[in-house]
């Protein structure tokens, strides 16, 4: 039984590796700054104290 589970785990990790690579490339594509920026009201609020 232990041998069968090890083989299943190895096939799962083998299938996940290319998905992780494509995921990382997708994340790295977002490094470029887009023209639209999100503005929150609390970021530019003047604090009186």
C-alpha distance matrix in Angstrom:
0.0 3.8 5.5 5.3 6.5 8.9 10.3 11.0 12.7 14.6 15.9 17.0 18.9 20.4 21.7 23.1 25.1 27.9 28.1 28.8 31.5 33.2 33.1 34.7 37.4 38.1 38.5 40.8 43.0 44.1 45.9 49.1 51.5 52.3 55.8 54.9 54.4 53.5 56.2 55.8 58.9 57.8 57.5 61.1 62.6 65.3 64.7 67.9 67.6
3.8 0.0 3.8 5.5 5.3 6.3 8.8 10.1 10.7 12.5 14.6 15.5 16.7 18.5 20.3 21.3 23.0 26.0 26.4 26.7 29.3 31.3 31.1 32.4 35.2 36.1 36.4 38.5 40.9 42.0 43.5 46.8 49.3 50.3 53.9 53.1 52.4 51.6 54.3 53.9 57.0 55.8 55.3 59.0 60.5 63.1 62.4 65.6 65.3
5.5 3.8 0.0 3.8 5.5 5.1 6.4 8.8 10.0 10.7 12.6 14.4 15.6 16.7 18.7 20.2 21.6 24.5 25.3 25.8 28.0 30.1 30.4 31.6 34.2 35.3 35.9 37.7 40.0 41.5 43.0 46.2 48.8 49.9 53.6 53.0 52.5 52.0 54.9 54.7 58.0 56.9 56.2 59.8 61.5 64.2 63.7 67.0 66.8
5.3 5.5 3.8 0.0 3.8 5.4 5.2 6.4 8.8 10.0 10.9 12.6 14.6 15.6 16.9 18.7 20.6 23.1 23.7 24.6 27.0 28.7 28.9 30.6 33.0 33.9 34.7 36.8 38.8 40.2 42.0 45.1 47.7 48.5 52.1 51.4 51.1 50.5 53.4 53.3 56.6 55.7 55.2 58.7 60.5 63.3 62.9 66.2 66.2
6.5 5.3 5.5 3.8 0.0 3.8 5.4 5.1 6.2 8.6 10.0 10.6 12.4 14.3 15.5 16.6 18.7 21.5 21.7 22.3 25.0 26.7 26.5 28.2 30.8 31.5 32.0 34.3 36.4 37.6 39.4 42.5 45.0 45.8 49.4 48.6 48.1 47.4 50.2 50.0 53.2 52.2 51.7 55.3 57.0 59.7 59.3 62.6 62.5
8.9 6.3 5.1 5.4 3.8 0.0 3.8 5.4 5.1 6.2 8.7 9.9 10.7 12.3 14.4 15.4 16.8 19.9 20.5 20.8 23.2 25.3 25.4 26.6 29.3 30.4 30.8 32.7 35.1 36.4 37.9 41.1 43.8 44.9 48.5 47.9 47.5 47.0 49.9 49.8 53.0 52.0 51.2 54.8 56.6 59.3 58.9 62.2 62.1
10.3 8.8 6.4 5.2 5.4 3.8 0.0 3.8 5.4 5.1 6.3 8.7 10.1 10.6 12.5 14.4 15.8 18.4 19.3 20.2 22.3 24.2 24.7 26.2 28.4 29.6 30.5 32.3 34.3 36.0 37.7 40.7 43.5 44.4 48.1 47.6 47.4 47.1 50.2 50.4 53.8 53.0 52.1 55.6 57.6 60.4 60.2 63.6 63.8
11.0 10.1 8.8 6.4 5.1 5.4 3.8 0.0 3.8 5.5 5.2 6.3 8.8 9.9 10.8 12.5 14.7 17.1 17.4 18.5 21.0 22.5 22.7 24.6 26.9 27.6 28.5 30.7 32.6 34.0 36.0 38.9 41.5 42.2 45.8 45.2 45.0 44.5 47.6 47.7 51.0 50.4 49.7 53.2 55.1 58.0 57.9 61.3 61.5
12.7 10.7 10.0 8.8 6.2 5.1 5.4 3.8 0.0 3.8 5.5 5.1 6.3 8.6 9.9 10.6 12.6 15.5 15.7 16.2 18.8 20.7 20.6 22.1 24.7 25.6 26.1 28.2 30.4 31.7 33.4 36.5 39.1 40.0 43.6 43.0 42.6 42.1 45.1 45.1 48.5 47.7 46.8 50.4 52.2 55.0 54.8 58.2 58.4
14.6 12.5 10.7 10.0 8.6 6.2 5.1 5.5 3.8 0.0 3.8 5.4 5.2 6.1 8.7 10.0 11.0 13.8 14.9 15.4 17.4 19.6 20.0 21.2 23.6 24.9 25.7 27.3 29.5 31.2 32.7 35.8 38.6 39.7 43.4 43.1 42.9 42.8 45.9 46.2 49.6 48.9 47.8 51.2 53.3 56.0 56.0 59.5 59.7
15.9 14.6 12.6 10.9 10.0 8.7 6.3 5.2 5.5 3.8 0.0 3.8 5.5 5.0 6.2 8.7 10.3 12.3 13.3 14.7 16.6 18.1 18.9 20.7 22.6 23.7 24.9 26.8 28.5 30.4 32.2 35.0 37.9 38.7 42.3 42.0 42.1 42.0 45.3 45.7 49.2 48.8 47.7 51.1 53.2 56.2 56.3 59.9 60.3
17.0 15.5 14.4 12.6 10.6 9.9 8.7 6.3 5.1 5.4 3.8 0.0 3.8 5.4 5.2 6.2 8.9 11.2 11.2 12.3 14.9 16.3 16.4 18.4 20.7 21.3 22.3 24.5 26.3 27.8 29.8 32.7 35.3 36.0 39.6 39.1 39.0 38.7 41.9 42.2 45.7 45.2 44.3 47.7 49.8 52.7 52.8 56.4 56.8
18.9 16.7 15.6 14.6 12.4 10.7 10.1 8.8 6.3 5.2 5.5 3.8 0.0 3.8 5.4 5.0 6.3 9.5 10.1 10.2 12.6 14.7 14.9 16.1 18.6 19.8 20.5 22.3 24.5 26.0 27.6 30.7 33.4 34.5 38.2 37.9 37.7 37.6 40.7 41.1 44.6 44.0 42.8 46.2 48.4 51.2 51.3 54.8 55.2
20.4 18.5 16.7 15.6 14.3 12.3 10.6 9.9 8.6 6.1 5.0 5.4 3.8 0.0 3.8 5.6 5.7 7.9 9.6 10.6 11.9 13.9 15.0 16.3 18.1 19.6 20.9 22.3 24.2 26.3 27.9 30.7 33.7 34.7 38.4 38.4 38.5 38.8 42.1 42.8 46.4 46.0 44.6 47.8 50.2 53.1 53.4 57.0 57.6
21.7 20.3 18.7 16.9 15.5 14.4 12.5 10.8 9.9 8.7 6.2 5.2 5.4 3.8 0.0 3.8 5.7 6.6 7.3 9.4 11.1 12.1 13.2 15.3 16.8 17.7 19.3 21.2 22.6 24.6 26.6 29.2 32.1 32.8 36.4 36.2 36.5 36.7 40.1 40.8 44.4 44.2 43.1 46.2 48.6 51.6 52.1 55.7 56.5
23.1 21.3 20.2 18.7 16.6 15.4 14.4 12.5 10.6 10.0 8.7 6.2 5.0 5.6 3.8 0.0 3.8 5.8 5.2 6.2 8.8 10.1 10.3 12.3 14.5 15.2 16.3 18.4 20.1 21.7 23.7 26.5 29.3 30.1 33.7 33.4 33.5 33.5 36.8 37.5 41.1 40.7 39.5 42.7 45.1 48.0 48.4 52.1 52.7
25.1 23.0 21.6 20.6 18.7 16.8 15.8 14.7 12.6 11.0 10.3 8.9 6.3 5.7 5.7 3.8 0.0 3.8 5.4 5.2 6.4 8.9 9.8 10.7 12.7 14.3 15.4 16.7 18.7 20.7 22.2 25.1 28.1 29.3 33.0 33.1 33.2 33.6 36.9 37.8 41.5 41.1 39.5 42.6 45.2 48.0 48.5 52.1 52.8
27.9 26.0 24.5 23.1 21.5 19.9 18.4 17.1 15.5 13.8 12.3 11.2 9.5 7.9 6.6 5.8 3.8 0.0 3.8 5.4 5.0 6.3 8.5 9.8 10.7 12.3 14.2 15.4 16.8 19.2 21.0 23.4 26.6 27.5 31.1 31.4 31.9 32.6 36.1 37.3 41.0 41.0 39.4 42.3 45.0 47.9 48.7 52.4 53.4
28.1 26.4 25.3 23.7 21.7 20.5 19.3 17.4 15.7 14.9 13.3 11.2 10.1 9.6 7.3 5.2 5.4 3.8 0.0 3.8 5.4 5.2 6.0 8.6 10.0 10.5 12.3 14.3 15.5 17.3 19.6 22.1 24.9 25.5 29.1 29.0 29.4 29.8 33.3 34.4 38.1 38.1 36.7 39.7 42.3 45.3 46.0 49.8 50.8
28.8 26.7 25.8 24.6 22.3 20.8 20.2 18.5 16.2 15.4 14.7 12.3 10.2 10.6 9.4 6.2 5.2 5.4 3.8 0.0 3.8 5.5 4.9 6.1 8.6 9.7 10.4 12.2 14.2 15.9 17.6 20.5 23.3 24.4 28.1 28.1 28.1 28.4 31.8 32.7 36.4 36.1 34.5 37.6 40.2 43.0 43.6 47.3 48.2
31.5 29.3 28.0 27.0 25.0 23.2 22.3 21.0 18.8 17.4 16.6 14.9 12.6 11.9 11.1 8.8 6.4 5.0 5.4 3.8 0.0 3.8 5.3 5.1 6.3 8.6 9.9 10.6 12.5 14.9 16.2 18.9 22.1 23.4 27.1 27.6 27.8 28.7 32.1 33.5 37.2 37.1 35.2 38.0 40.9 43.6 44.5 48.2 49.2
33.2 31.3 30.1 28.7 26.7 25.3 24.2 22.5 20.7 19.6 18.1 16.3 14.7 13.9 12.1 10.1 8.9 6.3 5.2 5.5 3.8 0.0 3.8 5.5 5.1 6.1 8.7 9.9 10.7 13.1 15.2 17.4 20.5 21.2 24.9 25.3 25.9 26.8 30.4 31.9 35.7 35.9 34.2 36.9 39.8 42.7 43.8 47.6 48.8
33.1 31.1 30.4 28.9 26.5 25.4 24.7 22.7 20.6 20.0 18.9 16.4 14.9 15.0 13.2 10.3 9.8 8.5 6.0 4.9 5.3 3.8 0.0 3.8 5.5 5.0 6.2 8.7 10.0 11.4 13.7 16.3 19.0 19.8 23.5 23.4 23.6 24.2 27.6 28.9 32.6 32.7 31.1 33.9 36.7 39.7 40.6 44.3 45.5
34.7 32.4 31.6 30.6 28.2 26.6 26.2 24.6 22.1 21.2 20.7 18.4 16.1 16.3 15.3 12.3 10.7 9.8 8.6 6.1 5.1 5.5 3.8 0.0 3.8 5.3 5.0 6.1 8.7 10.3 11.6 14.6 17.5 19.0 22.7 23.1 23.0 23.9 27.2 28.5 32.3 32.1 30.1 32.9 35.8 38.5 39.4 43.2 44.2
37.4 35.2 34.2 33.0 30.8 29.3 28.4 26.9 24.7 23.6 22.6 20.7 18.6 18.1 16.8 14.5 12.7 10.7 10.0 8.6 6.3 5.1 5.5 3.8 0.0 3.8 5.4 5.0 6.2 9.1 10.5 12.7 16.0 17.3 21.1 21.8 22.4 23.7 27.2 29.0 32.8 33.0 30.8 33.3 36.4 39.2 40.4 44.2 45.5
38.1 36.1 35.3 33.9 31.5 30.4 29.6 27.6 25.6 24.9 23.7 21.3 19.8 19.6 17.7 15.2 14.3 12.3 10.5 9.7 8.6 6.1 5.0 5.3 3.8 0.0 3.8 5.5 5.3 7.1 9.8 11.8 14.6 15.2 18.8 19.2 19.8 20.9 24.6 26.3 30.1 30.6 28.7 31.2 34.2 37.2 38.5 42.3 43.8
38.5 36.4 35.9 34.7 32.0 30.8 30.5 28.5 26.1 25.7 24.9 22.3 20.5 20.9 19.3 16.3 15.4 14.2 12.3 10.4 9.9 8.7 6.2 5.0 5.4 3.8 0.0 3.8 5.4 5.6 7.7 10.6 13.0 14.2 18.0 18.1 18.0 18.9 22.3 23.9 27.6 27.7 25.7 28.4 31.3 34.2 35.3 39.1 40.5
40.8 38.5 37.7 36.8 34.3 32.7 32.3 30.7 28.2 27.3 26.8 24.5 22.3 22.3 21.2 18.4 16.7 15.4 14.3 12.2 10.6 9.9 8.7 6.1 5.0 5.5 3.8 0.0 3.8 5.3 5.7 8.6 11.7 13.6 17.4 18.3 18.4 19.9 23.2 25.1 28.8 28.9 26.4 28.8 32.0 34.6 35.9 39.7 41.1
43.0 40.9 40.0 38.8 36.4 35.1 34.3 32.6 30.4 29.5 28.5 26.3 24.5 24.2 22.6 20.1 18.7 16.8 15.5 14.2 12.5 10.7 10.0 8.7 6.2 5.3 5.4 3.8 0.0 3.8 5.5 6.8 10.0 11.2 14.9 16.0 16.8 18.7 22.2 24.5 28.3 28.8 26.5 28.5 31.8 34.6 36.3 40.1 41.7
44.1 42.0 41.5 40.2 37.6 36.4 36.0 34.0 31.7 31.2 30.4 27.8 26.0 26.3 24.6 21.7 20.7 19.2 17.3 15.9 14.9 13.1 11.4 10.3 9.1 7.1 5.6 5.3 3.8 0.0 3.8 5.5 7.6 8.7 12.5 13.0 13.4 15.1 18.5 20.7 24.5 25.0 22.7 24.8 28.1 31.0 32.6 36.4 38.1
45.9 43.5 43.0 42.0 39.4 37.9 37.7 36.0 33.4 32.7 32.2 29.8 27.6 27.9 26.6 23.7 22.2 21.0 19.6 17.6 16.2 15.2 13.7 11.6 10.5 9.8 7.7 5.7 5.5 3.8 0.0 3.8 6.4 9.0 12.6 13.8 13.7 15.7 18.8 21.1 24.7 24.9 22.2 24.1 27.5 30.0 31.6 35.4 37.0
49.1 46.8 46.2 45.1 42.5 41.1 40.7 38.9 36.5 35.8 35.0 32.7 30.7 30.7 29.2 26.5 25.1 23.4 22.1 20.5 18.9 17.4 16.3 14.6 12.7 11.8 10.6 8.6 6.8 5.5 3.8 0.0 3.8 6.3 9.7 11.7 12.3 15.1 18.2 21.0 24.5 25.2 22.4 23.8 27.4 29.9 31.9 35.6 37.6
51.5 49.3 48.8 47.7 45.0 43.8 43.5 41.5 39.1 38.6 37.9 35.3 33.4 33.7 32.1 29.3 28.1 26.6 24.9 23.3 22.1 20.5 19.0 17.5 16.0 14.6 13.0 11.7 10.0 7.6 6.4 3.8 0.0 3.8 6.6 8.5 8.9 11.9 14.7 17.8 21.1 22.1 19.2 20.3 24.0 26.5 28.7 32.4 34.5
52.3 50.3 49.9 48.5 45.8 44.9 44.4 42.2 40.0 39.7 38.7 36.0 34.5 34.7 32.8 30.1 29.3 27.5 25.5 24.4 23.4 21.2 19.8 19.0 17.3 15.2 14.2 13.6 11.2 8.7 9.0 6.3 3.8 0.0 3.8 5.5 7.3 10.5 13.6 16.9 20.2 21.8 19.3 20.3 23.8 26.6 29.1 32.7 35.1
55.8 53.9 53.6 52.1 49.4 48.5 48.1 45.8 43.6 43.4 42.3 39.6 38.2 38.4 36.4 33.7 33.0 31.1 29.1 28.1 27.1 24.9 23.5 22.7 21.1 18.8 18.0 17.4 14.9 12.5 12.6 9.7 6.6 3.8 0.0 3.8 6.4 10.0 12.5 16.1 19.0 21.0 18.7 19.0 22.5 25.2 28.1 31.5 34.2
54.9 53.1 53.0 51.4 48.6 47.9 47.6 45.2 43.0 43.1 42.0 39.1 37.9 38.4 36.2 33.4 33.1 31.4 29.0 28.1 27.6 25.3 23.4 23.1 21.8 19.2 18.1 18.3 16.0 13.0 13.8 11.7 8.5 5.5 3.8 0.0 3.8 6.8 9.5 13.0 16.0 18.2 16.3 16.9 20.2 23.2 26.0 29.4 32.2
54.4 52.4 52.5 51.1 48.1 47.5 47.4 45.0 42.6 42.9 42.1 39.0 37.7 38.5 36.5 33.5 33.2 31.9 29.4 28.1 27.8 25.9 23.6 23.0 22.4 19.8 18.0 18.4 16.8 13.4 13.7 12.3 8.9 7.3 6.4 3.8 0.0 3.8 6.4 9.8 13.0 14.8 12.7 13.6 16.9 20.0 22.5 26.1 28.7
53.5 51.6 52.0 50.5 47.4 47.0 47.1 44.5 42.1 42.8 42.0 38.7 37.6 38.8 36.7 33.5 33.6 32.6 29.8 28.4 28.7 26.8 24.2 23.9 23.7 20.9 18.9 19.9 18.7 15.1 15.7 15.1 11.9 10.5 10.0 6.8 3.8 0.0 3.8 6.6 10.1 11.9 10.4 11.9 14.8 18.2 20.5 24.0 26.5
56.2 54.3 54.9 53.4 50.2 49.9 50.2 47.6 45.1 45.9 45.3 41.9 40.7 42.1 40.1 36.8 36.9 36.1 33.3 31.8 32.1 30.4 27.6 27.2 27.2 24.6 22.3 23.2 22.2 18.5 18.8 18.2 14.7 13.6 12.5 9.5 6.4 3.8 0.0 3.8 6.6 8.8 7.5 8.5 11.2 14.7 17.1 20.5 23.2
55.8 53.9 54.7 53.3 50.0 49.8 50.4 47.7 45.1 46.2 45.7 42.2 41.1 42.8 40.8 37.5 37.8 37.3 34.4 32.7 33.5 31.9 28.9 28.5 29.0 26.3 23.9 25.1 24.5 20.7 21.1 21.0 17.8 16.9 16.1 13.0 9.8 6.6 3.8 0.0 3.8 5.5 5.5 7.4 9.1 12.8 14.7 18.1 20.6
58.9 57.0 58.0 56.6 53.2 53.0 53.8 51.0 48.5 49.6 49.2 45.7 44.6 46.4 44.4 41.1 41.5 41.0 38.1 36.4 37.2 35.7 32.6 32.3 32.8 30.1 27.6 28.8 28.3 24.5 24.7 24.5 21.1 20.2 19.0 16.0 13.0 10.1 6.6 3.8 0.0 3.8 5.6 6.1 6.4 10.2 12.1 15.3 18.0
57.8 55.8 56.9 55.7 52.2 52.0 53.0 50.4 47.7 48.9 48.8 45.2 44.0 46.0 44.2 40.7 41.1 41.0 38.1 36.1 37.1 35.9 32.7 32.1 33.0 30.6 27.7 28.9 28.8 25.0 24.9 25.2 22.1 21.8 21.0 18.2 14.8 11.9 8.8 5.5 3.8 0.0 3.8 5.7 5.2 8.7 9.6 13.0 15.3
57.5 55.3 56.2 55.2 51.7 51.2 52.1 49.7 46.8 47.8 47.7 44.3 42.8 44.6 43.1 39.5 39.5 39.4 36.7 34.5 35.2 34.2 31.1 30.1 30.8 28.7 25.7 26.4 26.5 22.7 22.2 22.4 19.2 19.3 18.7 16.3 12.7 10.4 7.5 5.5 5.6 3.8 0.0 3.8 5.7 8.7 10.2 14.0 16.2
61.1 59.0 59.8 58.7 55.3 54.8 55.6 53.2 50.4 51.2 51.1 47.7 46.2 47.8 46.2 42.7 42.6 42.3 39.7 37.6 38.0 36.9 33.9 32.9 33.3 31.2 28.4 28.8 28.5 24.8 24.1 23.8 20.3 20.3 19.0 16.9 13.6 11.9 8.5 7.4 6.1 5.7 3.8 0.0 3.8 6.4 9.2 12.6 15.4
62.6 60.5 61.5 60.5 57.0 56.6 57.6 55.1 52.2 53.3 53.2 49.8 48.4 50.2 48.6 45.1 45.2 45.0 42.3 40.2 40.9 39.8 36.7 35.8 36.4 34.2 31.3 32.0 31.8 28.1 27.5 27.4 24.0 23.8 22.5 20.2 16.9 14.8 11.2 9.1 6.4 5.2 5.7 3.8 0.0 3.8 6.2 9.4 12.4
65.3 63.1 64.2 63.3 59.7 59.3 60.4 58.0 55.0 56.0 56.2 52.7 51.2 53.1 51.6 48.0 48.0 47.9 45.3 43.0 43.6 42.7 39.7 38.5 39.2 37.2 34.2 34.6 34.6 31.0 30.0 29.9 26.5 26.6 25.2 23.2 20.0 18.2 14.7 12.8 10.2 8.7 8.7 6.4 3.8 0.0 3.8 6.4 9.7
64.7 62.4 63.7 62.9 59.3 58.9 60.2 57.9 54.8 56.0 56.3 52.8 51.3 53.4 52.1 48.4 48.5 48.7 46.0 43.6 44.5 43.8 40.6 39.4 40.4 38.5 35.3 35.9 36.3 32.6 31.6 31.9 28.7 29.1 28.1 26.0 22.5 20.5 17.1 14.7 12.1 9.6 10.2 9.2 6.2 3.8 0.0 3.8 6.3
67.9 65.6 67.0 66.2 62.6 62.2 63.6 61.3 58.2 59.5 59.9 56.4 54.8 57.0 55.7 52.1 52.1 52.4 49.8 47.3 48.2 47.6 44.3 43.2 44.2 42.3 39.1 39.7 40.1 36.4 35.4 35.6 32.4 32.7 31.5 29.4 26.1 24.0 20.5 18.1 15.3 13.0 14.0 12.6 9.4 6.4 3.8 0.0 3.8
67.6 65.3 66.8 66.2 62.5 62.1 63.8 61.5 58.4 59.7 60.3 56.8 55.2 57.6 56.5 52.7 52.8 53.4 50.8 48.2 49.2 48.8 45.5 44.2 45.5 43.8 40.5 41.1 41.7 38.1 37.0 37.6 34.5 35.1 34.2 32.2 28.7 26.5 23.2 20.6 18.0 15.3 16.2 15.4 12.4 9.7 6.3 3.8 0.0
